[in-house]
Amino acid sequence: MTTVSFYSANSKQVDGQGTPIRIELENNNNHFNNDKLVPLYKFINQLVDAENLIVLAGSGTSLTFNQDGEQNIAPSMGDLWRICKELDPARFDKVLKAVKYSDVAEKWEDGEQKNDIELLLSLCDSYLSLKCLSSVNQGSVEAFLKAAKAAILKHTNFVDRVAPSAWAAHENFVSVLGRRSPKQKRLKLFTTNYDLAFETAASNTGMIVIDGFEFSNPSRFNPAWFHYDIVNRSQASEKGGVYLPNILHLYKIHGSVDWIRTNQGVQKRSALNTNEGEPVFIYPSSSKYQSSYDFPYLDMMAAFLDALQKPKTALLCVGFGFNDKHINNAITMALRTNPELMVMAATKDPFNTSGSFNSAIRSQFMTAITRGDSRIAITDCTFDVFADLLPNRHKSTPEEELLKAFDKLVIQRGGTP
């Protein structure tokens, strides 16, 4: 039995104390006939019907690949902290003191210091650029930063280890939300994850991803590609071509395991440039504004800010704990300035005061909902459960049915689709 908690101003089942409703789901995939889900589905349908649909995906979307009792395939932020520490514990402690991590790091409500690997890497970059450390500490921080980036790259490049059956949540998510009506704007999927989960799921389902990189080799980042579209010329008429339905825009705000920075700009790794360039990992923090707003992060954030201000816009945050101040500020400002913006936060344990969900954002959202703001909703569930709750209005085309049949045949013969 799976339990989902939902909180919104539109739900008549919410009591006067501001307590989220709890809904128990049976494992029979017959959720749509559950009367208790009506408030939740009403809000989800409003999101899906929005002219502009934005998705903000955090690390919780990838953690759905991990199975209880087995070694994690997708590392959490806590895992990455542990992995980087275990590279050289003595050097790790030395780096913490050198960059004064304890003076900057936030604390949990019980007073314990938060282990934020992105903040630590950001501080390392800042101190190295300032050249204010002793020669010994400078060398230790440089060595740690290089080793940490390599370790993160290795552990977040995991999609080849994911079983075919474990892709169901990602595949359903991108296929349901990615195929939009011609009257609606393309789905804009922003993610802070470095991994290739959404690209792989899109490929598995026949979706086309426009991610800001040119269709060439080497493939260079060019934000102008987000303004282009694809039409089917074989179905073109005198009035123009027919837009393909299976296209989504993917914005990887913090970089990707297959991005490298070269003298010719940010490129994707390929057979032509496998070992050239530095990995592109972006870990913004309040102490690192200059690098945070460097290319291509600036282009990603500009697109996010612009999308939030569009009329008839819905923002769906999945697996995201709101622990990025830059993104949080953009969302809260948009809620104040865009009266047509809807926001749903769907992640694990958002109501848990001792959990990883940002306490300030939780308080702000809960207060707004309690006061009757019907634009905001919070859902407590994992990514795979939420993906299963999405209403699929799309009817498969003959081509898609043929692709499914082909993939099924390949799997039956012991291959991979």
C-alpha positions, 0 to 999 in steps of 0.5 A: 500500500502506497500513501500520498499526501496532498495539500492545496487550497482547493481541497475541501478535505483539508481541515482548518489546522492546515493538515494535508490529506492522506490518500492510500493507493492500492497497487492495482493501477486503478487510481483514477477511480479513487474519489479521494484523488479528485482534488489531486487530479483536478490540480494535475489536470490544470497543470497539464492543460496550461499553455506553458508547462515547465518541469523542474526535476531534482535528484529525487527523480533519479533516486527512483532507480535505487532499490531497497536492499541493493547498492544505490545506482543513482547517488544522492547528494549525501552519497556524493559527499561521502564518496568525495570524503572517502577519496582521502579523509585527511585531505577532505577535513583539511579542505573543509577547514581551508575554505571555512565550510562550517562558517557558510554551511546551513544547519538542520533544525537540530543544529547539525551541519548540512553536508552540501557537496555542491556548496563545498565545491563552490567554495573550493572554486572561489578560494582558488580563484582568489588565491588567498590560501597558503601554498600547501592549502592551495595544492590540497584544494586543487587536488581535492577539486580535481579528484572530486569532479572525476568521482562525481562524473563517474558515479552520476554516469550510471544509465547503462547500469539501469535495468530496462524494467526500471525506466517505466517512471521516466518513460511515462513521465516524458511521454505523457507530458512531452506530447503536447497539443499544437496549441500549447508550447513545447514542454520545458524540462529543467533539471539540476541533475548531471545524469542522462536519465531524461535523455535516455527515457526520451530515446526509449519512447521515441521523443526528440530532445532539443537541449541547446546543442547543435545537430553536428559533431562535435556538438556545440552548445548554442542557445539559439537552438531552443528557438527552433522547431521540427516539422514533418515535410512529408505531411506538409501542405501549402500552408506549411509543414506539420509540427512533430508532436514528440519534442521537448526542450531539456535544460540541464541547469547544472551541467551534464556528465557528457559536457566538456568545456573546450577552446571552442565552447561547451561541447558534448563528448564524442569520439572526436573529443573524448579526452579533451576539455574539462567536465562542465559541473555548475554548482551555484551558491550565494558565494559564487555569483560570478561563476554561477552566471557564466555561460551556459548557466546564464542562458539556462537561468535566463530561459527559466526566468523568462518562462516563469513570467509567461501568462498561463504558465504551470511549474511542476517541481518533481524530486526537487528539495528547493535547496538552490537559492538562485532557483528558489528566488526565481520561483518566489518572485514569479509567484509574486509577479505572475498572477497566472503562475501555478506551482506544484511541488511533488517530492518525498517528505516535503512536510517532514520538518527534519527532512531535506526539503527547504524549510523556508520554502515549505513555510512559505508555500504552506502559509500561502495555501492556508490563506487560500492561494489556489495556485500552489499545491504540495504532494508527498510522493516519490517520482515513480508514484507521481509518474503513475498518477499522470493522466495519459490522454495521448493515443499512440500512433501506428508508428509508436505501436510498431516501435513498442512491438519491435522493442518487445521482440528485441527484449524477448530475444535477450537484447535491449531496445 
